[in-house]
Amino acid sequence: MAKIIKYIIVSFSLIFVSLQIKAQDVMVTVDNVVSAYIEDGDTIPQLLLPPVYVFPILHFKSKQQEKFYWRTVRDVKRTLPYAKAIGRTLAEINAELEKIPDEKGKKAYMKSKEDDLIGKYEPQLKKLTLSQGKMLIRLVDRECEQTSYELIKQYRGGFRAFFWQGFARLFGADLKANYDKDDEDKIVERVIILVEAGQL
């Protein structure tokens, strides 16, 4: 135990010393693992720590409110990777569409991309619960800065957007739902930050 404490003290000392190093010092990588500064012939490791986010402690007024929070955590963890994948895919699609000069080529590309995406994601997305589906709709707006309705309308046309909006409404969902991190989705934003930081 004493060795562990000694190791921790030495590590933090090295971090403290590395923060005081002058700008003209040289930075190197030791064994492709740890960055280090060389000062007066001494190699001083530099360990970069990830940020730690601190929020006020949540006080739940009821068991139902606590249950809702943990369901939100579950839903965010399940759907956030899909929302991020959608955001990346849309960026790739937009870059490719800019290279295609004619409308016919763009439609053919969109059709092939749609088939690829359906084949890749449909089996997993079918396993989402209703609350997770609603969460995904909100997170898509967060990642893409466009609602799901607007995205469908832009890429697949107004009729399809209208059809899928009607279908979603049958199940109590809304493809036009906006993500509001400052008000309605404040807790969701908090959960996302903690999940992305590995703190939740």
N, C-alpha and C positions, 0 to 999 in steps of 0.2 A: 504494500500500500504506500509506503514511504517513497518507493521508486516512482510510482505513478504520480504522486504529488510533486516530486522533484521534477519530473518530466514536464508536467503542466506548467510549473513556475518558469522553467527554462524556456518553454515554447512562448509563453506570454511575454517574457523578457525580450526574446528575439523579435517578436512582433512590435513591441514598444520601441526597441532600438531601430528597427527598420523604418518606422514611421518618422524618425528624426533624421534620416539620412538626407544628405544634400542632393539637389536636383542633378548635379553633374556626375554623380556616381553611376557606375555601369550596372545594368541589370542583365543577368544571365539566367539560363535555365539549367538546373542541376538534374541530370539523369531524366530529363523530360517529365519531371514530376513536380518539383518545387522551384518557384522563382527565387532568385537570390540577388543581393547587391554585393559588389566587391568594393571594399573600402580599405585603403592602406594595406592591401594584400590579404585581408580577411574576407571570407565568404560568409555573408549573413543571410540566412533564409528569410523569405518573406511569405507568410501564409495569409491568403485572402479569405476572410470569413464571409459567409453569405449574410445578407441583411436579416435581422430578426424584427418581425412586426409585432407591436404591442397594441392591443385594443382594450377598452374598458371591459371589465368582467360583465358578462350577461347575467341579468337577474330575471329568471322566468317567473311570471305571475301565476302560472298553472302548469300542470303536467302536460296538458294539451299543447301549450306554447313551446315547451321543451321538446316534445315529440315532433312538432312542426320544424323546429330548428334542425334537429338531427336528420329529419327526412330531407331537408334542404341540403345539408352537407352530403348526404348520400346521392341525391340527384345531381348536384354539381360535380361530384367526383366521377359520376357515370357519364355525364353528357359533355363536360368541358373538353375532353379530347376530341370529340366529334365536331364541336363548334370550331375548335382551332383548325381541325382538318378541313372543314368547309371554307374557312377564311383563306387558308393556304391554297386550296384548290381553285377558289375564285380568282385569286391573284394570278395563278398559272393560266387559267382560262382566258382572263383579260389580256395577258401578255401574248398568248397565241392568237386570239381574235384580232389583235392589232396587226398581225403579220399577214392575215388572210384578206386579200383585196376585195373579193366579190361576196355578195350575200348568199349565194348558193353554197359556196365553200364553207362559210361560217355556219350555215344550218347543218351541213353534213358533219362538220367538226363537233358541233353541239350535240347532235344525235349520237355520235360515237362516244363522246365523253359521258353523256347521260347513261348510255348502256353500260359503260365501264363502271361508273359510280354505283349504279343500281346493283350490279353484280357483286361489287366489293362490299358495300355497306348495308344493303337491304336486310340480309339475314340478322345482323346485329341490331339494327334499328327496330326491327319487328319485336325484339325482346324488351324494348323500353316500356315502362309503365306509362300511364296517362300523365302522371305528374312529371315524369322525366321527359316526356314529349313536350309538355308545356315549357319546361325549363330549357330544353334545347332550342325552342323557338325564340326565347328571350336571349339566350346566349349567342345565337346566330346574329341577332341584331347588335349585340355588344361587339362581336368579332368583326363583322362586315360593315357596320354602320348603315345597314339597310335592313328593313324587316324581311321576313321570309316571303311575305306577299309581294313586296317590291322586287325581290330577287327572282321569283318565279315569273312575274310579269315581264321583267327585263329580258330574261333568257329564254322563256318558253311561251310567252304571250299572255295577253289579258284574259282570254277564255280559260286557260289552264289555271291561272291565278284565282279567278273567280270560282272555278270548280273546287279547287283544293281548299279555298277559304270556307266554302259552304260545307265541305266534308269535315273540316276541322271544327267548325261551329257545332256540328252534330254531337261532338264529344266534349264540348265545353272549352275548346282551345280557340285561339285567335292568331292567325298568321300575321296580323297587322300589329301585334303586341310590340311595344317599344321597351327597350331596356333603360331603366332610369336609376342609375347608380347613386344619385343623391337623395332619392326619396323612396319610391316603392321597392326598389331592389337594393337598398342599402345593406341589408343583412347578406344578401347573395354576393354582393361585391366584397364584403368582409370575408366571407367563406372562400371566394375565389383567390383572394390575396393570400390567405393562410394556406390553402391547398397548393398553390403554385410555389410557395416558399417552403413546402414540406413540413409545415407546422401543424397540419391538421390531417 
